[in-house]
């Protein structure tokens, strides 16, 4: 098999993780293209289901995947390759393969996760956008999940601040979810990256989003929860961040607001209360590069990007510190 075929086959193998692929490549003397040879598969201890899917892949699906890879400009990264973000390897279940659209170098840049509710208040949305712009101007890549509300505000703020942003998707990259974020996805690809561990055609299944959240937390040096209800999925990202012994930050809210319950709970559990972007930057030991960031003032957003790429995939237009948590 060539490199693309190996990566596409691995991406479809259920429960195959980075450590499995790394063992296969080691057994193949470092040659990814021979890592799925039958004699190599016999040398490595793999779950039966994984082994069967590698020996007998669905050829029709594999052909369709390879066609999409060729036409969509997606980069498929194996976990054995140097471009693969090394911080993900601290996960026990790190994905064997990543699909990336945009600038792959942003995946290895210094990142801060910003997450929160999809039903953001006007105040929460504006706060996320302003904080993200500050972080971008300080050189941080803002990483989030492309969802409505706080995620979208965080991506937008980073771009308006002239910086980069990474969107980790809970779908295949041929499906932009939610659909109203096609334009935002274009802008992210122009100044950052869309990334997913899911092969093309993977729909927005509920069970995929906790998996997405673990990648958001592992890519980043910490997580800021801007606005979240007590039962928000953002608390999953915060918990995974804490499990990695990385800092969790939360912006407090009024006790009478259901949308603030999650943040207030995190603070009670030991998350760092923040009221200014500079407090996060100081905690991460990132220099304050300008007066607006240093003072925590609300700087004016950077000039918005004007040039937007367009590409097509599968017939769709895709515009583009530890703490105990319960």
PyMOL commands that set and color helices and strands:
alter all, ss='L'
color gray80, all
select helices_A, chain A and resi 3-12+18-27+32-34+38-41+48-55+59-72+86-90+104-108+122-137+150-160+179-191+206-219+234-243+258-269+277-283+291-295
alter helices_A, ss='H'
color red, helices_A
select strands_A, chain A and resi 75-78+97-102+111-115+141-144+165-168+193-196+222-225+247-250+272-273+311-313+316-318
alter strands_A, ss='S'
color yellow, strands_A
deselect
rebuild
show_as cartoon
